[in-house]
Structure formats: structure tokens, C-alpha cells
Amino acid sequence: MSARKPLIAGNWKMFKTTGEAESFTKALFEKTQTLKSGLPEILLCPPYTALAVTEETVRKLKAPFAVGAQNMESKDNGAYTGEISPVMLKDMGIRWVLIGHSERRQYYNETDAGVNAKVKAALVHGLTPVICVGESLSERESGVTDSLIQQQVKAALKDVDALVYPTLVFAYEPVWAIGTGKVCEAPEANRVCGLIRKTLSAQGDGSQTRVLYGGSVKPDNIAELMRGGDIDGALVGGASLEPESFYKIIAGSVPVNA
């Protein structure tokens, strides 16, 4: 059994008001109290407007949840209208951040170089980056999945000290499986997650780096996804928006990894 602690992350995307975020966090906390065999690490990633209330609710409840941002600017400050800096996140008590999510790459022209700048900025400020990589449907059909994933991993870590690799988290997000209802078959998802770790290990120690799978993860497929040995958890989108479905994903990861 892997020594890597499983991580289940919920990415709420552009959903939830402050009140909804508070209610969700309280409801999830109540549900997780019923688990007897131990919890995976749990990360909630609200939109910027709900970060403060989610972090405050977690703190007041003493809930075993971490709170992360969905994105950030790489600069500490400056004339960057609409952006949020790592300094601002840290000031709010936030210690995690998603970087390079497929929707940021697809809709907002996030580049490999931009991802690399954000990774380095996160590390400078003591934030744990969850670095997202993945291919589109046309790239998969063209047979370039492996080379593209390796390229994205290497680019994200350009000039990053290999000594920090064990503290990083990667998420394999096949773009064609996000929000489509399509799921990368578990053996293939596990293989690509293993490829990510092998790519890291070619430059440093990737054995302790957690690699998540993201892409239409649901309560009925989480256990199968985590059986392969190279998937250490999930980055969950739509199924993380309701406490019941997200709780079932958390609970579904426990028997395999407890």
C-alpha cells in the first residue's frame, strides 16, 4: 500500500455564493463525522468570493478540510486588474492553489510558461500547488497523449528545485472527460498518472508526489479509479457541488486506502 495519503479535492468552479459555501461546508463536516475508518485529505476550492467564508467556517468547526484557490496571478502585486496574488491568498489563510486547470488553459490562454511562473510563485509563498495537466480529444486521437503530458509536467517544473517534488500535487485532467460525462477508463487513467510520476522521477524523487485524477469523477467510479496504485485521489468538479455526492466520493476512497 502506498505511503502517499489520498487527497480528494473539490473544485467548485464558478458556483456558490458565500451563504451556499458556508452551508455546504457545515453539511459536509457533519457527514464526514460518521466515517469510522479515517478520512483522506480533503481540499475545498471555492470561487474567490467564497474563500474567506469557507476558510472561516472550516476554522470555526475545526473541520479536517483544507481550503484552496482555483487560480492566482504569479506576481505579488501590480496593475493587474481582476487578479489575485499569492500574497493576498496567504494573508487570508489560504495554503493551496489550483494551477493550470484545463479550463484556464482552454478558455483563458493559460500557457505552460504561465503555469511555471505560478508554480514558482506558489512555492515562494508557501502555497501548495495542485498542478493540472491533460490532453484534448484531438490530441489523444492523434496519439500524442504521453509526449504532451511529459512536456506539460517538465514545463511546469522548469527551474523548480527537485527537492520540493515530494510536496507537490499533480492532477491528470483529460480535457475530453471534463464535464462531458465521459471518463478515462481506470487502467488508462492509472497508467497516465504513473507516467506523470515517472517523468518527475527522471529529474528527482517523484515517489512521494501525489497524483490525482480529474474528469467526471463520481461516487460510482471513485473506488475503481483508486485501485490501480498510481492514482492518489481525485480532483472533482460537478460532483463536488452537493455535500451528499462529494461525501460519497470521500467515503468511496476510504476502504481502498484506509
C-alpha positions in Angstrom: 0.0 0.0 0.0 1.3 3.4 -0.9 2.5 5.7 1.9 1.1 8.7 0.0 -2.0 10.0 1.8 -5.1 10.1 -0.5 -6.4 13.6 -1.4 -9.9 14.4 -2.5 -10.3 17.9 -3.8 -13.5 19.7 -4.8 -13.3 22.4 -7.4 -16.5 24.4 -7.2 -15.6 26.5 -10.3 -18.0 29.4 -10.8 -20.6 28.2 -8.3 -21.8 29.0 -4.8 -22.5 32.3 -3.1 -21.0 32.9 0.4 -24.1 31.6 2.1 -24.1 28.4 -0.1 -20.4 27.9 0.6 -21.0 28.1 4.4 -23.9 25.8 4.3 -22.1 23.2 2.2 -19.0 23.2 4.4 -21.2 22.7 7.6 -23.2 19.9 5.9 -20.0 18.1 4.6 -18.4 18.3 8.0 -21.5 16.7 9.6 -21.4 13.9 7.1 -17.7 13.2 7.4 -18.0 12.7 11.2 -19.8 9.4 10.5 -16.8 7.8 8.8 -15.1 5.4 11.1 -12.1 4.2 9.1 -10.3 7.5 8.7 -10.5 10.3 6.1 -8.4 11.1 3.1 -7.1 14.6 3.0 -10.0 16.9 1.8 -9.5 20.1 -0.1 -12.2 22.6 -0.9 -11.6 25.1 -3.7 -14.4 27.8 -3.8 -14.5 30.8 -6.1 -12.6 33.9 -4.8 -15.7 35.5 -3.3 -16.3 32.4 -1.0 -12.7 31.8 0.0 -12.9 33.8 3.2 -16.2 32.4 4.5 -15.2 28.8 3.6 -11.8 29.2 5.4 -13.5 30.8 8.4 -16.2 28.1 8.6 -13.6 25.3 8.4 -11.6 27.1 11.2 -14.6 27.5 13.5 -15.7 23.9 13.0 -12.2 22.6 13.4 -13.1 20.6 10.3 -10.4 18.4 8.8 -10.5 20.3 5.5 -8.0 22.4 3.6 -9.1 25.4 1.5 -7.5 26.4 -1.8 -8.0 28.9 -4.5 -8.8 28.0 -8.1 -6.2 30.2 -9.7 -3.8 33.1 -8.9 -1.5 35.6 -10.6 2.2 34.9 -10.4 3.1 38.5 -9.4 3.0 39.7 -5.8 1.2 42.9 -6.7 0.8 45.4 -9.5 -1.5 46.8 -12.1 -3.3 43.5 -12.9 -7.0 44.3 -12.8 -9.1 41.5 -11.6 -6.2 39.3 -10.5 -5.4 37.8 -7.0 -1.9 37.4 -5.9 -0.2 34.7 -3.8 0.4 37.3 -1.1 -3.3 38.0 -0.8 -4.2 34.3 -0.6 -1.6 33.7 2.1 -3.0 36.7 4.0 -6.4 35.1 4.0 -5.1 31.9 5.5 -5.2 30.0 2.1 -2.4 27.5 1.7 -3.4 25.6 -1.5 -4.0 26.7 -5.1 -5.0 25.0 -8.4 -2.7 25.9 -11.2 -3.1 25.3 -15.0 -6.6 23.8 -14.8 -7.8 22.7 -18.2 -10.5 25.4 -18.3 -7.9 28.1 -17.6 -5.8 26.7 -20.4 -8.7 26.3 -22.8 -10.7 29.5 -22.2 -8.1 31.9 -20.8 -5.0 31.1 -22.8 -3.0 29.7 -19.9 0.4 28.7 -21.2 3.0 26.3 -20.0 5.2 29.2 -19.2 2.5 30.9 -17.2 1.9 27.7 -15.3 5.6 27.5 -14.5 5.6 31.1 -13.2 2.6 30.4 -11.0 4.1 27.2 -9.6 7.3 29.0 -8.6 5.4 31.9 -7.1 3.2 29.5 -5.1 6.3 27.7 -3.7 8.0 31.0 -2.8 5.0 32.0 -0.7 4.5 28.6 0.9 1.4 27.6 -1.0 0.9 24.0 -2.2 0.2 24.0 -5.9 -2.1 21.4 -7.5 -0.7 21.4 -11.0 -3.1 20.3 -13.7 -2.1 18.6 -16.9 -4.1 16.9 -19.6 -4.8 16.4 -23.3 -7.7 17.3 -25.6 -9.7 14.7 -27.5 -7.9 15.6 -30.8 -4.5 15.2 -29.1 -5.5 11.8 -27.7 -6.8 10.6 -31.0 -3.5 11.8 -32.6 -1.6 9.6 -30.3 0.4 12.4 -28.6 -1.0 11.9 -25.0 2.2 10.7 -23.5 4.5 13.2 -25.1 2.2 16.1 -24.3 1.8 15.1 -20.6 5.6 14.8 -20.3 6.0 18.2 -21.9 3.5 19.8 -19.6 5.0 18.3 -16.5 8.5 19.3 -17.4 7.4 22.8 -18.4 5.5 23.3 -15.1 8.7 22.4 -13.2 11.3 24.3 -15.2 13.9 25.8 -12.8 12.0 24.3 -9.8 14.3 22.5 -7.3 13.7 18.8 -7.4 13.9 18.7 -3.6 10.3 20.0 -3.4 8.8 17.3 -5.7 7.5 15.3 -2.7 5.4 18.3 -1.6 3.8 18.9 -4.9 0.4 17.6 -6.2 -0.3 16.9 -9.8 -3.8 16.3 -11.3 -4.3 14.4 -14.6 -7.3 16.0 -16.3 -8.0 14.7 -19.7 -9.8 17.7 -21.2 -12.2 15.5 -23.2 -13.5 14.0 -19.9 -14.2 17.2 -18.0 -17.9 17.9 -17.6 -18.8 15.6 -20.5 -19.8 12.6 -18.5 -17.0 10.6 -20.3 -14.4 9.0 -18.0 -11.0 7.9 -18.9 -11.1 4.1 -18.2 -9.5 3.4 -14.8 -6.5 1.4 -16.1 -5.6 4.1 -18.6 -6.1 6.9 -16.0 -3.8 5.0 -13.7 -1.2 4.5 -16.5 -1.1 8.2 -17.2 -0.8 9.1 -13.6 2.1 6.7 -13.3 3.6 8.4 -16.4 3.5 11.7 -14.5 5.3 10.2 -11.6 7.9 8.6 -13.8 8.5 11.9 -15.6 9.1 13.5 -12.2 11.4 10.7 -11.1 13.6 11.1 -14.1 14.5 14.5 -12.7 14.2 13.9 -8.9 12.2 11.9 -6.4 8.6 11.6 -7.6 7.8 8.6 -5.4 6.0 10.7 -2.8 4.4 13.2 -5.2 0.6 12.7 -5.1 -1.1 12.4 -8.5 -4.9 12.9 -8.7 -7.3 12.0 -11.5 -9.9 14.6 -12.6 -12.6 14.2 -15.2 -16.2 13.3 -14.5 -15.3 11.6 -11.1 -18.4 10.3 -9.4 -19.4 8.2 -6.4 -19.8 5.1 -8.5 -16.3 5.2 -10.1 -14.0 6.6 -7.4 -13.2 3.2 -5.9 -12.2 1.7 -9.2 -10.1 4.7 -10.1 -8.1 4.4 -7.0 -7.4 0.7 -7.2 -4.5 0.9 -9.6 -1.8 2.2 -7.3 -0.8 5.3 -9.1 -3.9 7.4 -8.6 -3.7 9.0 -5.1 -7.1 10.7 -5.2 -9.4 12.9 -7.3 -9.9 16.5 -8.4 -13.7 16.6 -8.5 -15.8 19.1 -10.4 -19.6 18.8 -10.7 -19.9 16.0 -8.2 -18.3 18.2 -5.5 -21.1 20.8 -5.6 -23.5 18.8 -3.4 -22.5 17.6 0.1 -24.0 14.2 -0.4 -22.3 13.3 -3.7 -18.9 14.7 -2.5 -19.2 12.8 0.8 -19.9 9.6 -1.2 -16.7 10.2 -3.2 -14.7 10.8 0.0 -16.2 7.7 1.6 -15.6 5.6 -1.5 -11.9 6.3 -1.3 -11.6 5.2 2.3 -11.9 1.4 2.0 -9.2 1.2 -0.6 -6.8 3.5 1.2 -7.5 3.3 4.9 
